[in-house]
Each structure stands twice: as C-alpha cells, then as structure tokens.
Amino acid sequence: MLGVWVNFATVVAGGIVGTLLRGGIGEKYRQTINAGLALCVLLIGLSGALETQNVLIVILSVVIGSAVGEWLRIERGIDRMGAWAQRRFSRGDAGFATGFVNATLLFAVGSMAVVGSLEAGLSDKADTLLAKAALDGVSAIIFASSFGIGVVFSAIPLTLYQGGIALLAGVLAPLLTDELIREISAVGSILILALGLNMLGVTKERIRVGNMLPAILVPCAYYPIAQWLSGLF
C-alpha cells in the first residue's frame, strides 16, 4: 500500500503548492494556463483511446455506461459532494467543486491506477504507483494553480479507489487480463477527452462526464458474455 499512500501525499502536496501559487498568477495568465492544461488533458485522452483494438467495445461501453450513469444521476452526486466540501472547507472559492471533480476524474481514470493498484495488492510492488504519483503531483500543481484547494480533496476518493483495488487484488487479478485492462483504459481515455473538452468550454453544454463513469465497467461484462455466447454457437 506504499504506492497508494505516496500517491495520496503527492496529490495533496501538489495541490497545496498550486493553491499557494494561484494568488500570484493574474487572471489572463490563469486562463491561458487552464487552456494549455485542457489541451494536455485532450492529448492524454487521445493517446489512451487510440490504444484500443476493439472499437466496438468502446462504443458499446460509452453508450451503455452513459445510459446507466444518467439513470443513476452520478454526476449530480459528485457535484453535491464537491459543493458540500466547498461549503465546509472553502466557501469563498468558486472553483473548488470544479477542481475537485476534474482532478478526481483525471487521477482515477486510467490504466496506471488499475495496474498499479493490482501490483501493490498482489506483489507489494509500488513502482507503477510511484511513477503515477510523480505525474499526479505535477498535474496537481498545475490544476490547483487554476482551480484552487479543491484539487487537494481529490486525493480522498483517489485513495479510496486505488486502495480498494489493491485490497481486492486477489479477487480481481484473474479477471483483469491485459486485453481487458487495455479496453478499460481506452474507455477511460474517452472520458478524459470529454473532460478536456469541458475545460476548454467548446461544447454547447457541459458533457456530464460523471454520468459516463459506468462505461469503464462495461468491458468487464462484455468479455464473459461474449465468451459465453461463443460457447453456445
């Protein structure tokens, strides 16, 4: 679990540093930095999405997952969590909830979070999560310089997510093949692309990325069902 806690610490430290820098950055600079960060997020999402070797799985995952997420109203729950934390810890910071939600999605959605947590749980190896921690720490500084202290609080759901995978690694490992992890990562990268578009404000309405989160789980159901059907026919 060393990697999980180091990742927690780097996000917190990076978020604090970025928040301290925020006050010394003018609004025009902040807007330009935020736009540049959004473009980097788009690049991260695009590079991961192109790794897919089965576009059909990605399409089905996004469609089914989005429908389920809309029904569950996940985005509303995440927004309420961010709004509650803002009222509780930073009432005067309008960007708190945005920073919390965006940073949580960016840090948690991706193959390194899954693979690193599995390694931590199965073999007590922290290499992948330590590398991810370094990347997340730098990203947290940049994010917090634009959105503020909300980025720090994203370390909490991130730790619960990665820690949960690490604790359940013995159960999950046999199910998570390289092929499945690749497609999960590709679907997650689509969500990162949507996050980048939201940050740029290029869409007429904000994409409800939170409601798309169940899409990440759809590949986990697709492969067993596909295997079962192939056995029947």
C-alpha positions as CSV (number, residue, x, y, z in Angstrom):
1,M,0.0,0.0,0.0
2,L,3.1,2.3,0.0
3,G,2.4,3.5,-3.5
4,V,-1.3,4.3,-2.7
5,W,-0.2,6.5,0.2
6,V,2.6,8.1,-1.7
7,N,0.1,9.0,-4.5
8,F,-2.2,10.5,-1.8
9,A,0.7,12.6,-0.4
10,T,1.9,13.9,-3.8
11,V,-1.6,15.0,-4.8
12,V,-2.1,16.8,-1.5
13,A,1.4,18.4,-1.7
14,G,1.0,19.4,-5.3
15,G,-2.5,20.7,-4.7
16,I,-1.2,22.9,-1.8
17,V,1.7,24.2,-3.8
18,G,-0.5,25.0,-6.7
19,T,-3.1,26.7,-4.5
20,L,-0.3,28.9,-3.0
21,L,0.9,29.8,-6.5
22,R,-2.7,30.7,-7.6
23,G,-2.8,34.0,-5.8
24,G,0.3,35.2,-7.6
25,I,-1.0,34.4,-11.1
26,G,-3.0,37.0,-13.0
27,E,-6.4,36.1,-14.5
28,K,-5.2,36.3,-18.1
29,Y,-2.3,34.0,-17.3
30,R,-4.6,31.6,-15.4
31,Q,-7.0,31.4,-18.4
32,T,-4.1,30.7,-20.8
33,I,-2.6,28.1,-18.4
34,N,-6.0,26.4,-18.0
35,A,-6.5,26.3,-21.8
36,G,-3.0,24.7,-22.2
37,L,-3.8,22.2,-19.4
38,A,-7.0,21.3,-21.2
39,L,-5.1,20.6,-24.4
40,C,-2.7,18.4,-22.5
41,V,-5.7,16.5,-21.0
42,L,-7.0,16.1,-24.5
43,L,-3.7,14.6,-25.6
44,I,-3.6,12.2,-22.7
45,G,-7.2,11.1,-23.5
46,L,-6.5,10.7,-27.3
47,S,-3.3,8.8,-26.8
48,G,-5.0,6.3,-24.5
49,A,-8.2,6.0,-26.6
50,L,-6.1,5.1,-29.7
51,E,-4.7,2.0,-27.8
52,T,-8.0,0.2,-28.3
53,Q,-8.0,-2.9,-30.5
54,N,-11.8,-3.3,-30.5
55,V,-13.7,0.0,-31.2
56,L,-17.0,-1.8,-30.9
57,I,-16.3,-2.4,-27.2
58,V,-15.5,1.2,-26.7
59,I,-18.7,2.4,-28.4
60,L,-20.9,-0.1,-26.5
61,S,-19.3,0.8,-23.3
62,V,-19.8,4.5,-23.7
63,V,-23.4,4.2,-24.8
64,I,-24.5,1.6,-22.2
65,G,-22.4,3.2,-19.4
66,S,-23.7,6.7,-20.2
67,A,-27.3,5.5,-20.1
68,V,-26.8,3.8,-16.7
69,G,-25.0,6.8,-15.3
70,E,-27.8,9.1,-16.4
71,W,-30.3,6.8,-14.7
72,L,-28.2,6.8,-11.5
73,R,-27.5,10.5,-11.7
74,I,-23.9,10.0,-10.8
75,E,-22.8,13.5,-11.9
76,R,-25.3,15.1,-9.6
77,G,-24.0,13.1,-6.7
78,I,-20.4,14.1,-7.5
79,D,-21.4,17.7,-7.8
80,R,-23.2,17.6,-4.5
81,M,-20.1,16.1,-2.9
82,G,-17.9,18.9,-4.3
83,A,-20.5,21.5,-3.3
84,W,-20.7,20.1,0.3
85,A,-16.9,20.1,0.6
86,Q,-16.8,23.7,-0.8
87,R,-19.3,24.9,1.8
88,R,-17.5,23.1,4.6
89,F,-13.9,24.0,3.8
90,S,-13.7,26.8,1.3
91,R,-16.9,28.9,0.9
92,G,-15.3,31.8,-1.0
93,D,-13.6,29.6,-3.7
94,A,-15.9,29.3,-6.7
95,G,-13.5,26.9,-8.4
96,F,-13.4,24.4,-5.5
97,A,-16.0,22.0,-6.8
98,T,-14.7,22.2,-10.4
99,G,-11.2,21.4,-9.3
100,F,-12.3,18.6,-7.0
101,V,-14.4,16.9,-9.8
102,N,-11.9,17.4,-12.6
103,A,-8.9,16.3,-10.7
104,T,-10.7,13.2,-9.3
105,L,-11.7,12.1,-12.7
106,L,-8.3,12.7,-14.2
107,F,-6.3,11.0,-11.5
108,A,-8.6,8.0,-11.1
109,V,-9.5,7.2,-14.7
110,G,-6.6,5.4,-16.4
111,S,-4.7,2.2,-16.7
112,M,-1.9,3.2,-14.3
113,A,-4.4,3.5,-11.4
114,V,-5.7,0.0,-12.1
115,V,-2.5,-1.8,-12.9
116,G,-0.5,0.0,-10.2
117,S,-3.1,-0.8,-7.6
118,L,-3.2,-4.5,-8.6
119,E,0.6,-4.7,-8.4
120,A,0.5,-3.1,-5.0
121,G,-2.1,-5.6,-3.7
122,L,-0.7,-8.8,-5.3
123,S,3.1,-8.4,-5.0
124,D,3.5,-5.3,-2.8
125,K,5.3,-3.6,-5.7
126,A,4.9,0.2,-5.8
127,D,6.8,1.0,-9.0
128,T,3.8,1.9,-11.2
129,L,2.0,3.8,-8.5
130,L,5.2,5.7,-7.5
131,A,5.6,6.8,-11.2
132,K,1.9,7.7,-11.3
133,A,2.4,9.6,-8.0
134,A,5.1,11.8,-9.6
135,L,2.9,12.6,-12.6
136,D,-0.1,13.3,-10.4
137,G,1.9,15.6,-8.2
138,V,2.9,17.8,-11.1
139,S,-0.6,17.7,-12.5
140,A,-2.0,18.7,-9.1
141,I,0.2,21.8,-9.0
142,I,-1.0,22.9,-12.4
143,F,-4.6,22.1,-11.7
144,A,-4.6,23.8,-8.3
145,S,-3.0,26.9,-9.8
146,S,-6.1,27.2,-11.9
147,F,-8.9,25.7,-9.7
148,G,-7.5,26.0,-6.1
149,I,-7.7,23.9,-3.0
150,G,-10.4,21.6,-4.3
151,V,-7.7,19.6,-6.1
152,V,-6.2,18.7,-2.7
153,F,-9.5,17.0,-1.7
154,S,-9.5,14.8,-4.8
155,A,-6.8,12.8,-3.1
156,I,-9.5,11.3,-0.8
157,P,-11.7,9.5,-3.5
158,L,-8.5,8.7,-5.4
159,T,-7.0,6.9,-2.3
160,L,-10.3,5.0,-1.7
161,Y,-10.4,3.9,-5.3
162,Q,-6.8,2.7,-5.6
163,G,-6.8,1.3,-2.1
164,G,-10.0,-0.6,-2.8
165,I,-8.5,-2.2,-5.9
166,A,-5.3,-3.1,-4.0
167,L,-7.2,-4.7,-1.2
168,L,-9.4,-6.7,-3.7
169,A,-6.4,-7.5,-6.0
170,G,-6.5,-11.2,-5.2
171,V,-10.1,-11.4,-6.4
172,L,-9.8,-9.1,-9.3
173,A,-6.5,-10.2,-10.8
174,P,-7.7,-13.4,-12.5
175,L,-10.4,-11.4,-14.2
176,L,-8.4,-8.4,-15.4
177,T,-6.5,-9.7,-18.4
178,D,-4.1,-7.5,-20.4
179,E,-6.8,-7.2,-23.2
180,L,-9.5,-6.2,-20.7
181,I,-7.2,-3.6,-19.0
182,R,-6.4,-2.1,-22.4
183,E,-10.0,-1.7,-23.3
184,I,-10.9,-0.3,-19.9
185,S,-8.1,2.2,-20.3
186,A,-9.4,3.1,-23.8
187,V,-12.9,3.8,-22.5
188,G,-11.5,5.8,-19.6
189,S,-9.4,7.8,-22.1
190,I,-12.6,8.8,-23.9
191,L,-13.9,10.2,-20.6
192,I,-10.6,12.1,-20.2
193,L,-11.2,13.6,-23.7
194,A,-14.6,14.7,-22.6
195,L,-13.1,16.3,-19.5
196,G,-10.6,18.2,-21.7
197,L,-13.5,19.5,-23.9
198,N,-15.3,20.7,-20.8
199,M,-12.3,22.5,-19.6
200,L,-12.0,24.3,-23.0
201,G,-15.7,25.1,-23.0
202,V,-16.0,24.2,-26.7
203,T,-19.3,22.2,-26.3
204,K,-22.7,24.0,-26.1
205,E,-23.5,22.2,-22.9
206,R,-21.1,20.7,-20.4
207,I,-20.5,17.0,-21.0
208,R,-21.7,15.1,-17.9
209,V,-18.5,13.0,-17.6
210,G,-19.5,11.7,-14.2
211,N,-22.6,10.1,-15.7
212,M,-20.3,8.2,-18.1
213,L,-18.2,6.5,-15.3
214,P,-20.1,3.2,-15.5
215,A,-18.8,2.9,-19.1
216,I,-15.4,1.8,-17.5
217,L,-17.1,-1.3,-16.1
218,V,-18.9,-2.4,-19.3
219,P,-15.8,-4.2,-20.7
220,C,-15.7,-6.3,-17.6
221,A,-19.2,-7.7,-18.5
222,Y,-18.6,-7.8,-22.3
223,Y,-15.8,-10.4,-22.3
224,P,-17.6,-13.0,-20.1
225,I,-20.8,-12.6,-22.1
226,A,-19.0,-12.8,-25.5
227,Q,-17.2,-15.9,-24.3
228,W,-20.5,-17.5,-23.1
229,L,-22.2,-16.7,-26.4
230,S,-19.3,-18.1,-28.5
231,G,-19.6,-21.3,-26.5
232,L,-23.3,-21.6,-27.4
233,F,-22.8,-21.0,-31.1
